[in-house]
Amino acid sequence: MRFAVAFVATSTLLLVTAHAQAQDAAAGEKIFARCKACHEADVDKNKVGPSLKGVVGRKAGTHEGFKYSTAMQEAGQKGIVWDEANITSYLKDPKAFIPGNKMAFPGLKKDDEIANVIAYLKQHM
């Protein structure tokens, strides 16, 4: 009986956690507003930072026409690709994930905000 109760409690917790981390592109667009001073996502235009249109799946440091830091170029040469896991790590702490990169943004601390920004970026491939 204890096993059944524990199983139901664990299953419920997992479902709630998965739902809480579901990606919401509309919420991500609102969060991305903090990034728009330096980045575009819906158009392929570099600003202070590179365009993020099509960033999901792209090798780090490779957007045409943008002058990346040496650290970001080297990350791309080492095979860093902007998949969801790498974008998540980068957005949590850009300076720790790729030391020496030029991005001044300190990062996003909330997992749901990061997941939502990724959902927004995935709309702009």
Residue pairs with C-beta under 8 A, 6 or more apart in sequence:
20 112
21 111
21 112
21 115
22 115
23 115
23 116
23 118
23 119
23 122
24 115
24 116
24 119
25 116
25 119
25 120
25 122
25 123
26 120
27 112
27 113
27 116
27 119
28 113
28 115
28 116
28 117
28 118
28 119
28 120
28 121
29 120
31 108
31 113
31 116
31 117
31 120
32 41
32 117
32 120
32 121
34 105
35 41
35 49
35 52
35 105
35 117
37 47
37 48
38 47
38 48
38 49
38 103
38 105
39 47
39 48
39 49
39 50
39 51
39 52
40 46
40 47
40 51
40 52
40 53
41 51
41 52
41 53
41 55
41 120
41 121
41 124
42 53
42 124
43 51
43 53
44 51
44 53
44 54
45 51
46 63
46 65
46 66
49 66
49 103
50 63
50 66
50 68
51 63
51 66
52 121
52 124
53 124
53 125
54 124
54 125
55 63
55 82
55 87
55 121
56 82
56 83
56 84
56 87
56 118
56 121
56 122
56 125
57 81
57 82
57 83
57 125
58 81
58 82
59 76
59 79
59 80
59 81
59 82
60 72
60 75
60 76
60 80
60 81
60 82
60 86
60 98
61 68
61 69
61 72
61 73
61 74
61 75
61 76
61 77
62 76
68 76
68 102
69 100
69 101
69 102
70 100
71 98
71 99
71 100
71 101
72 98
72 101
72 102
75 98
75 101
80 86
80 98
82 90
84 118
86 97
87 114
87 118
87 121
88 111
88 114
88 115
88 118
89 97
90 97
90 98
91 107
91 108
91 114
91 117
92 107
92 108
92 109
92 114
93 106
93 107
94 101
94 103
94 105
94 106
94 107
95 101
95 103
95 106
108 114
108 117
